Amino acid sequence: MDASELTILLVSKDAGTPAEIQRRFAPETSRVRLAAVNNLPAAHRMLDGAAPTVILLECEALAAEADGPRGLAPSLRAAVASLAAHAPVVVLGPREKRDELAALIATGAADFVERKENSLAEAHRVIERRLQRAAPRGKTVVEMFEKGEGDFGQVLRHELNNPLTGILGNAELLLAEIHRKNDGRLPSGCEQRLETIALLAVRLRETVRRLSEEWEERNRPMS
């Protein structure tokens, strides 16, 4: 994937979905690129190269994984958390799946679109909002600041505060529940909160790394 492009990674078993998403972004094909795979392992192999701007995941693509060696499909929460470490994830699926992703949605790591008539139109709108938040093509956060297109301190606070707020919020809720029960056992649901904390910690680390590299590159002495 070209890091200068706004890239959508689509994970779907439906052969018609890539064509429909491509059609909806047709007027913007010069700035938006679509990469499509039909299962989670293929998505992770692609993510090993570079992170897309946003990921669209159809729940049905995970169900197909039940044909794997252990005959078990990964949980939706675990799958989305693993993808969201690389980019925001827009999940398209049945209404009952939304609650499973509540913590990830609350932290801003994921969005959920209910599967129904015209759900791809709604997914397109959500993806478009995510793309609009991304830096303009070819511009880093540091370049935007230097050209007067934004307050670098404000951008930095926004990018760091979002995952920090999620980490602190989930940790405080987990500690409050542990203290309330006071029985020496971890409360139910703690695994989900710990997964979210770990996910956000990875995102925070990657954000600091990216911003540091951008700043060092822009301020490196000319040889």
N, C-alpha and C positions, 0 to 999 in steps of 0.2 A: 504493500500500500504506500502511496506517495503521501508523506506527512504534510505536504503543502496543500493537499486537496481536502475538501470536506467529504468524508467517506462514511457510507452507511454499510454496516455488515449485517446481512440478512440471514437468519438461521430459520429455514422453513423446509418442510417436506412437500409443500404444495407448489407444483411447477408453475402455477399461474400467478403466485404472489410476486416473484421478482419482476415479471412483466408489468404487473399492475403498479407496483411501486415505481418502477422506471418511468412508466407513462405519466404518473402524477408529478414526477420531478423533471419531466422532459424539458420544460422551458428553462430549467436551471442546470442542464447537463454539463455546461462549461465549468460549473463550480462544484457540482455534487457527483460523486462516483458511487456506484452500487457494486458491492461484492457479495455474492450469494453462496451459501453452503447449505447442506441438508441435514447436518447433525452436529452435536456439540464437540466431539473430538476434532472434526474438521475446522470448526470455528477456532478452537484453541491453537491448532497448528498455524492458522493464519495470523492469530494474535501474537504468536511468537516472533513474527517479523516486525509488526508495527501495530499501534492501537488505532482503531477507526475513531471517527468523531462521535458516532452513536451506533448502538446495536439494536436491531429489531429481532426479537425472539418470539416465534410462535410455539405455544405450549406443545402442540402436536409433534414437534420435532424431537422433544424429549421422550415422549411415549414410545417413539420408534427405537429408543435405546434399550428397551426391554428385551430386544433380540440379542443383546450382547452376551458375553461369556457367563455372567452371573444371572442373567435373565431378569435384571432389575433396572428400572429406569431411575436416574438420579432424581432427588427431590427438586422441585422447582426452585425453592429457596436457595439450595446449594448451587444449582446451576447458574442462577442469576447472580449470586454473590461472586462466583468465580469469574463471570464475564464482566461484572461491574468494577472489578479491580483494574480493568483496562479502559472502560468507557461507560457512559450512562446507558442503561438498558431499557428499551420500551418493550413491554411484554404484552402479547396479544393472546387472550385465552378466555375460558369460561369464567363467569362472575365469581364462582366459589373459590377460584384460585387467588383472588385478590388478597384475602386475609392472610394467606401464607406469606405474602410479600410486604405486609404492613410496615415492618421495621425498615426495610430497604427503601420503600416509598417515602417514609417519613424523613429519612436522611438525605433524600434527593438522589440516591444511587439508581433508582428505577422509577419508571412510570408504568401504569397498567391501563390497557384498553380492553374493554369487555368485547368478547366475540359476539357479534350480532350483525344485522344488516348494516352495510356501509361502515363496518368497523375499520376497514383499510383507509377510508377517508379520514377517520378520527386519528388513526395511527400516523397518517401523513401530517396532520396538523401538529401532533405532539412532537414528531421528529423534526419538523420545521422549526418549532420553538427551540428545541435543543441545538439545532444547527445555528440559529441566530445568535445564541449565546457564545458560540465558538469564535475565536479570533478570525478576522478576515483572512482570506486566502493569502498565504505567503508572508503573513505578518506574525511575529512573535509578540508576546505581551510586552517585552522590553521595547521593541520597535514601536508599538502603539504608543507607549508612554513618551518615548523620545520625540515622536512626531506630534505630540500634543493631543492624541486621540483618546486619552484616558489618564486618570490619576493612578500612578503605579502603586502607591500605598493603598488606595481603595481596592484595586484589583487584587493585590497581595492579601489584604484582609479578607476579601470575599473568598478567595480560593483556599485559604488556610482555615478560616472560621467555620466554613460549612462542615468539613470532616471533623474538626475539633469539637464542634457543638454536638455532632452525632456520637462521637466517642464518649464525651463527658456525660451526655444524656443517658446513653445506654448503661454506662458504668454506674451512674447514680441510681438508676432504677433497679439494677441488679443488686447493688449493695443494700438498698432499702428493703428489697424483698428478702435478702439473706438475714438482715437484722430483724425483720418482722417475724420470720419463722423461728429463727434462733434455735434450730434443732441439729446444727452441724451438717446439714445436707444442702446441696445446691437446689434451688427452686426449679420447678418445671418451667420450661421455656428458656432456661439460661443458655442452652447451646445456641439458640438463634441469636441472642444478644451478643454472645461471645464471637460468633461468626461475623456479626455486623461490626463489632469493635475492631476485629482483625482486618476486615475489608477496608474500613475507613482509615486505619493506621497505615495500610499499604498505599492507599490513595494519597494520604498526607505525605508520606515519604516520597512518592513519585512526583508530587507537585513541587516539593522543595527541591528535588533533584532537577526537575525540568526548568524551574525558574532560575536556579543557580547556574545551570549550563547556559541558558540564554544570556544571563547577565555577564558571565565570564567571556562568552563568545563576542559580545558587543564591546567589551572593554579590554580585549586582548591587544597588547601592543603590536603594531605592524612591524614585521621583520624586514 
